[in-house]
Amino acid sequence: MEDRQNSPDSPPVCDYEGSDYQTRFWDQGGRAYEDGAEAAALKRLLPPGGKTMLEIGAGAGRNTLRYKRFETIVLMDYSLTQMQQAQARLGRGEKYVYVAADVYRLPFTSGYFEAATMIRVLHHMAEPELALKQIRQALQPGATFILEFANKQNLKAILRYLFNQQAWSPYTLEPVEYIPLNYDFHPKAVRGWLAAASFELQRQLTVSHFRIGILKRLVPTSLLVWIDSIASLTGDWWQLTPSVFTCSKAAGVPEKASPDAGMFSCPECKSPLGEPQENLLTCTCGLRWGIEDGIYNFKQPVK
Ligand SMILES: C[S@@+](CC[C@H](N)C(=O)[O-])C[C@H]1O[C@@H](n2cnc3c(N)ncnc32)[C@H](O)[C@@H]1O
């Protein structure tokens, strides 16, 4: 995976363009337990339904069907090829909107969405607080935001640190970048960034307590997922798992978008973008954004 500087004033992006992540990591990677544990957490945290859901860093759409009670689901990812894979899996119906864009430069009208999720994406953020502030802009006040992050203060890291097998401390607030553009975060730091971005934390669930090869081999997946989902209920008290789900409500500004506002705004100047004409969204600032095979592309303007 290539990391690259998107533009001089934009944080670097862990680029999944051309990646076989879905096949390699999930479909053939022996991760049915982790997938089931995440499904259980989402089921607990998701609102009963609604009009508009934004899935940030959707990848190939592994989680998207879990949001099916929303009328419109917008899958957004920096990688065009991940969006193509999601489209191949879910189809081109009216329910799904596919958007290639950078979370640091979101192309959405302020206050538009009723809910958003970001699962297994924050761990690629060099500037997590900035990303969370951008997401807050796209949400209505009171919107639900479900965020998963990789927890540096997990039991394995604590044991390794205690037995001198690991140099970095799991207890300190700074991120640990274990490979370039892959970070584990301290839960307290994430809570601080959420608050700074005007999110009010409602609930935390600890997920993947049993990410241990021998347990995954010996214990039936459904049983392991069930025990995990019970253990996850302690998430507001302590967080010692490699993965933590948080559920927050959007507070503060911006206000809800007006009912006649469209979904998209220019990622550069933030002016509203009207209806597409001949597969182009043209902004008053002069930039034009393309729609390629049903995928809105806000990575680069059309020349
Ligand atoms: C580990 S994958 C997770 C995909 C999916 N959420 C899942 O759980 O299966 C991380 C995803 O985040 C996307 N991503 C990374 N940085 C991004 C950014 N700055 N803006 C938008 N998407 C980004 C990648 O393209 C990739 O598809």
The ligand as a MOL file (V3000), in Angstrom:
LIG
                    3D

  0  0  0     0  0            999 V3000
M  V30 BEGIN CTAB
M  V30 COUNTS 27 29 0 0 0
M  V30 BEGIN ATOM
M  V30 1 C -8.9180 -1.0380 6.5380 0
M  V30 2 S -9.9420 -0.4150 5.2540 0 CHG=1
M  V30 3 C -11.5630 -0.5490 6.0140 0
M  V30 4 C -12.6980 -0.6450 5.0260 0
M  V30 5 C -14.0680 -0.8480 5.6470 0
M  V30 6 N -14.4360 0.2550 6.5080 0
M  V30 7 C -14.1010 -2.1490 6.4130 0
M  V30 8 O -14.1290 -2.1040 7.6570 0
M  V30 9 O -14.1240 -3.2030 5.7790 0 CHG=-1
M  V30 10 C -9.6100 1.3320 5.3500 0
M  V30 11 C -10.3140 2.1380 4.2800 0
M  V30 12 O -10.1420 3.5190 4.5770 0
M  V30 13 C -9.9550 4.2230 3.3800 0
M  V30 14 N -9.2540 5.4890 3.6530 0
M  V30 15 C -8.0020 5.6510 4.1470 0
M  V30 16 N -7.7090 6.9620 4.2370 0
M  V30 17 C -8.7940 7.6390 3.7780 0
M  V30 18 C -9.0850 9.0200 3.6080 0
M  V30 19 N -8.1980 9.9740 3.9190 0
M  V30 20 N -10.2940 9.3600 3.1150 0
M  V30 21 C -11.2010 8.4010 2.7730 0
M  V30 22 N -10.9770 7.0760 2.9080 0
M  V30 23 C -9.7840 6.6960 3.4070 0
M  V30 24 C -9.1260 3.2690 2.5340 0
M  V30 25 O -9.1910 3.5940 1.1570 0
M  V30 26 C -9.7530 1.9070 2.8860 0
M  V30 27 O -10.7650 1.5430 1.9910 0
M  V30 END ATOM
M  V30 BEGIN BOND
M  V30 1 1 1 2
M  V30 2 1 2 3
M  V30 3 1 2 10
M  V30 4 1 3 4
M  V30 5 1 4 5
M  V30 6 1 5 6
M  V30 7 1 5 7
M  V30 8 2 7 8
M  V30 9 1 7 9
M  V30 10 1 10 11
M  V30 11 1 11 12
M  V30 12 1 11 26
M  V30 13 1 12 13
M  V30 14 1 13 14
M  V30 15 1 13 24
M  V30 16 1 14 15
M  V30 17 1 14 23
M  V30 18 2 15 16
M  V30 19 1 16 17
M  V30 20 1 17 18
M  V30 21 2 17 23
M  V30 22 1 18 19
M  V30 23 2 18 20
M  V30 24 1 20 21
M  V30 25 2 21 22
M  V30 26 1 22 23
M  V30 27 1 24 25
M  V30 28 1 24 26
M  V30 29 1 26 27
M  V30 END BOND
M  V30 END CTAB
M  END
